[in-house]
Amino acid sequence: MTLVSDLGEFGLIERIRGRKSIQDEDLVVGIGDDCAVVRRGPVLEVLTTDCLVGGTHFEEGWLDMNDIGWKALAVNVSDVAAVGGLPRHALVTLFLPEGFSAKQVDDLYSGMEECGDVMGVSVVGGDIVRTVGPFAISVTLSGVCERDQLVLRSGARQDDIIVVTGTLGQASVGMRLLREGWSSGEAPAEECVKRFRRPVPRLNEARAIVQTLLPSSMIDISDGLLSDLWHIMDSSGVGAVLDADCIPVGDCVMDYFGGDREEALSQAMAGGEDYELLFTINSRRESDLAEVGRGLGVELTLIGKITAKGRGVKLASDGAERELGRAGFDHFGPAVK
């Protein structure tokens, strides 16, 4: 008997994806991207769902209910941003253990409403159930996308360049710090903890990138740079090479590892929870990166290029290349966080 742990999270997804396909003429994209996509008249509807579970995504004391509410909605907004869409309406399911208070629910919804006000999302319904397990919250989010602005994981082509927004590694170091008993006010670690507790989706940035740089593929970095790059590689049927010197590592990540660039880089590539955008564009648009980044107020960093199918993912450093595996977060495999 094959166990789920034998397959791993992404192997299980592929197993489900391989079942009888849905015969629906309105379906544009099904299982296997950041969002499902359905035709709805002149526009596309995008749909995504994500869940936060106590003991899996956070431990008691790491996040207050307000933070959990914000994050539960934000991680779904990030998926919608990654396909070039605009989020609109959310359904929320709460799994509440014995002893959960009404005040905790109030705080949870306050966090979601705060995020929704910033991101243009309304919570319009959901479900509440009692559970004997840990507290969990599941959000299903719908949005819209113009037909000519949809970006999937599957469009990367050989010789495209690979670009990432912002800096990487802070959130996963924030999780480490919380696990180690970090106390509020200890800087610069505070920035890492903030990035873990309250990720800010690159919604406006994604829309601008789609309109100005015409990305061939895009994904948000939730499981880790390497893991999510592999999703693009698998979907697009290509390989990639990354430049170790160009990958933008957060300052507080370098501080955490005592200035050891190699250790900090490893964390930045595999840690996850960044919710930055990873995308590919035609190399002819490289000269536009700096100007677009300035307009958005965010660094757009060229970190590598797309190579031929079968080359896998390689890291170039000091004139040599080495193979990179699929490091990143897997719910049913060994975690790197």
C-alpha positions in Angstrom: 0.0 0.0 0.0 1.4 3.4 -1.0 1.3 5.9 1.8 0.8 9.6 1.3 4.2 10.1 3.0 5.8 7.9 0.2 4.4 10.3 -2.4 5.1 13.6 -0.8 2.8 16.6 -1.1 3.5 17.3 -4.8 3.5 13.6 -5.8 0.0 13.4 -4.2 -1.1 16.5 -6.1 0.0 14.8 -9.3 -1.8 11.6 -8.4 -5.0 13.6 -7.9 -4.4 15.6 -11.1 -4.1 12.3 -13.0 -7.6 11.2 -12.2 -10.5 11.6 -14.6 -10.3 15.0 -16.1 -13.2 17.5 -15.7 -15.1 18.0 -18.9 -16.0 21.7 -18.7 -15.7 24.0 -21.7 -15.3 27.0 -19.4 -12.3 25.6 -17.6 -9.0 27.2 -18.7 -6.7 25.9 -16.0 -7.3 23.1 -13.5 -5.1 21.5 -10.9 -1.4 22.4 -11.1 -1.0 26.2 -11.0 -1.4 28.9 -8.3 -5.1 29.3 -9.2 -7.8 27.4 -11.1 -9.1 29.6 -14.0 -12.6 29.6 -15.4 -14.1 31.6 -18.2 -16.8 34.0 -17.0 -18.1 36.1 -20.0 -15.6 38.8 -21.0 -13.2 38.1 -18.0 -11.6 35.1 -16.3 -12.5 34.0 -12.8 -9.5 32.8 -10.7 -10.0 30.5 -7.7 -7.6 29.4 -5.0 -7.7 28.0 -1.5 -5.2 27.6 1.4 -5.2 26.5 5.0 -3.3 27.4 8.2 -3.1 24.7 10.8 -1.9 25.0 14.4 1.2 22.8 14.9 1.9 22.7 11.2 2.2 26.3 10.1 2.7 27.9 13.5 3.0 27.0 17.2 1.1 28.5 20.1 2.5 32.0 20.9 4.0 32.6 17.5 1.0 34.4 16.1 -1.9 36.1 17.7 -5.4 35.7 16.2 -5.1 39.0 14.4 -1.9 37.9 12.7 -3.4 34.5 11.8 -6.4 36.3 10.2 -4.2 38.6 8.2 -1.9 35.8 7.1 -4.7 33.3 6.2 -6.1 35.8 3.7 -2.8 37.2 2.5 -1.4 33.9 1.4 -4.4 33.4 -0.8 -4.1 36.9 -2.3 -0.5 36.1 -3.2 -1.7 33.2 -5.3 -4.2 35.4 -7.2 -1.4 38.0 -7.7 0.8 35.3 -9.1 -1.5 34.7 -12.1 -2.0 38.4 -12.7 -5.5 38.5 -11.1 -7.3 40.8 -8.8 -8.8 39.2 -5.6 -12.4 39.9 -4.8 -14.4 37.5 -2.5 -13.4 35.1 0.3 -15.1 32.2 2.0 -13.7 31.2 5.4 -14.0 27.9 7.2 -13.0 27.7 10.9 -12.1 24.5 12.7 -12.5 25.4 16.3 -11.3 23.2 19.3 -13.0 23.1 22.7 -12.4 26.3 24.7 -12.0 28.6 21.8 -13.4 32.0 22.8 -15.6 34.5 20.9 -12.9 37.1 21.4 -10.5 35.0 19.5 -12.9 34.7 16.6 -13.4 38.5 16.7 -9.6 39.1 16.6 -9.3 36.6 13.8 -11.8 38.4 11.6 -10.3 41.7 12.5 -7.1 40.5 11.0 -8.8 39.3 7.8 -10.8 42.5 7.5 -7.6 44.6 7.9 -5.9 42.6 5.1 -9.1 42.7 3.0 -9.2 46.5 3.3 -5.7 46.8 1.9 -6.1 44.1 -0.8 -9.7 44.9 -1.9 -11.2 41.6 -0.6 -14.5 41.1 1.1 -15.3 38.0 3.3 -18.7 37.0 2.1 -19.4 33.6 3.9 -18.0 30.3 5.0 -18.5 27.6 7.6 -17.7 26.9 11.2 -17.1 23.4 12.6 -15.9 21.9 15.9 -12.8 19.8 15.9 -10.9 17.6 18.4 -7.7 18.5 16.6 -5.8 21.8 16.6 -7.3 25.1 15.5 -7.3 25.6 11.7 -8.6 28.2 9.2 -9.2 27.6 5.5 -9.8 30.4 3.1 -11.1 30.1 -0.5 -10.6 33.2 -2.6 -12.1 34.2 -5.9 -11.0 37.0 -8.2 -10.9 38.2 -11.7 -8.3 38.5 -14.5 -8.4 40.1 -17.9 -7.9 37.4 -20.6 -4.8 39.1 -22.0 -3.2 39.4 -18.6 -3.3 35.8 -17.3 0.2 34.4 -16.5 0.8 30.7 -15.7 3.7 28.6 -14.6 3.9 26.9 -18.0 5.2 29.7 -20.3 8.9 29.9 -19.6 11.1 29.4 -22.7 14.8 28.7 -23.2 16.9 31.9 -22.9 14.3 33.8 -20.9 15.7 35.4 -17.8 14.6 34.7 -14.2 13.7 37.6 -11.9 12.6 37.8 -8.3 11.0 40.7 -6.4 12.4 41.9 -3.0 14.7 39.8 -0.8 14.5 36.3 0.3 14.9 34.2 3.5 13.5 36.6 6.1 10.2 34.8 6.9 11.8 31.4 7.3 14.5 32.9 9.6 11.6 34.5 11.5 10.1 31.1 12.1 13.4 29.8 13.3 13.7 32.7 15.7 10.2 32.1 17.1 11.1 28.4 17.6 14.2 29.5 19.5 12.2 31.7 21.8 12.8 35.1 20.3 11.4 38.0 22.3 9.9 41.2 20.9 12.2 44.2 20.4 15.3 42.3 19.4 16.5 44.0 16.2 17.3 43.3 13.4 15.6 40.0 14.0 12.3 41.8 14.4 12.1 42.3 10.6 12.4 38.6 10.0 9.6 37.8 12.5 7.4 40.5 11.0 7.8 38.9 7.5 6.7 35.6 8.9 3.8 36.9 10.9 2.4 39.4 8.4 3.4 38.7 4.8 2.4 41.4 2.3 1.4 40.0 -1.1 2.9 41.6 -4.1 -0.5 42.4 -5.6 0.1 45.8 -7.1 3.6 44.8 -8.2 2.3 41.7 -10.0 -0.3 43.8 -12.0 2.4 46.3 -13.0 4.9 43.5 -13.9 2.3 41.8 -16.1 1.5 45.0 -17.9 5.0 46.3 -18.4 7.4 43.3 -18.6 5.0 40.7 -20.1 6.2 37.7 -18.1 6.2 34.4 -19.8 5.6 32.6 -16.4 5.1 33.6 -12.8 4.7 32.1 -9.3 4.7 33.3 -5.8 7.4 32.0 -3.5 5.6 30.1 -0.7 7.5 26.8 -0.5 10.9 28.2 -1.2 12.8 29.6 -4.2 14.1 26.2 -5.4 10.8 24.4 -4.9 8.8 27.0 -6.7 11.3 27.4 -9.5 11.0 23.6 -10.0 7.2 24.1 -10.4 7.9 26.5 -13.3 10.5 24.1 -14.8 8.2 21.1 -14.6 5.2 23.0 -16.0 7.2 24.7 -18.8 9.4 21.7 -19.7 12.7 23.6 -19.3 15.8 23.8 -17.1 17.4 26.7 -15.3 20.7 28.1 -14.0 20.9 30.5 -11.0 23.7 32.9 -10.3 24.6 32.4 -6.6 26.0 36.0 -6.4 22.8 37.6 -7.6 20.2 35.9 -5.4 19.0 38.7 -3.0 19.4 37.6 0.6 17.7 39.7 3.3 20.0 41.6 5.7 18.5 40.1 8.8 19.2 36.6 7.3 22.8 37.5 6.9 22.9 38.7 10.5 21.2 35.5 11.7 24.0 33.4 10.1 26.8 35.7 11.3 27.6 37.1 7.9 28.1 33.6 6.4 26.8 34.1 2.9 26.7 30.4 2.0 24.5 29.5 5.0 22.3 32.5 4.4 22.0 31.7 0.7 20.9 28.2 1.5 18.2 29.5 3.8 17.1 32.0 1.2 16.8 29.4 -1.5 15.0 26.7 0.5 13.2 28.4 3.4 9.9 29.4 2.0 7.1 31.8 3.3 8.6 34.8 1.3 5.5 35.5 -0.8 7.7 37.3 -3.3 7.2 36.9 -7.0 9.4 34.7 -9.2 8.9 35.3 -12.9 10.5 34.9 -16.3 10.7 37.4 -19.1 12.2 37.6 -22.6 15.9 38.6 -22.3 15.2 41.7 -24.5 13.3 43.2 -21.5 16.3 43.1 -19.1 17.0 46.7 -19.7 13.5 47.6 -18.4 13.9 46.0 -15.0 15.6 48.9 -13.2 13.0 51.5 -14.4 10.0 49.3 -13.6 11.5 48.5 -10.2 12.0 52.1 -9.4 8.4 52.9 -10.3 7.2 50.2 -8.0 9.6 51.0 -5.2 10.9 47.4 -5.1 14.0 45.7 -6.3 13.6 43.4 -9.4 16.7 41.2 -9.4 17.8 39.1 -12.3 19.0 35.8 -10.7 19.4 33.4 -13.6 18.2 32.2 -17.0 16.1 29.4 -18.5 18.0 26.6 -20.2 17.0 23.6 -22.2 14.8 20.8 -21.0 16.5 18.1 -19.2 19.2 20.3 -17.7 17.5 20.5 -14.3 18.3 23.4 -12.0 21.9 24.4 -11.5 23.7 27.0 -9.3 26.6 28.9 -10.8 29.3 30.0 -8.4 33.0 30.7 -8.8 33.0 29.6 -12.4 31.4 26.2 -11.7 27.9 24.8 -11.8 26.3 22.3 -9.4 23.0 20.5 -9.5 20.2 21.7 -7.1 17.5 19.4 -5.8 13.9 20.3 -4.9 14.6 21.7 -1.5 11.6 23.4 0.1 8.6 22.8 2.2 6.6 19.6 1.7 3.7 18.8 4.0 4.5 15.1 3.8 8.2 15.2 3.5 11.1 16.5 5.5 10.7 20.3 6.1 13.6 22.7 5.8 12.1 25.4 8.0 
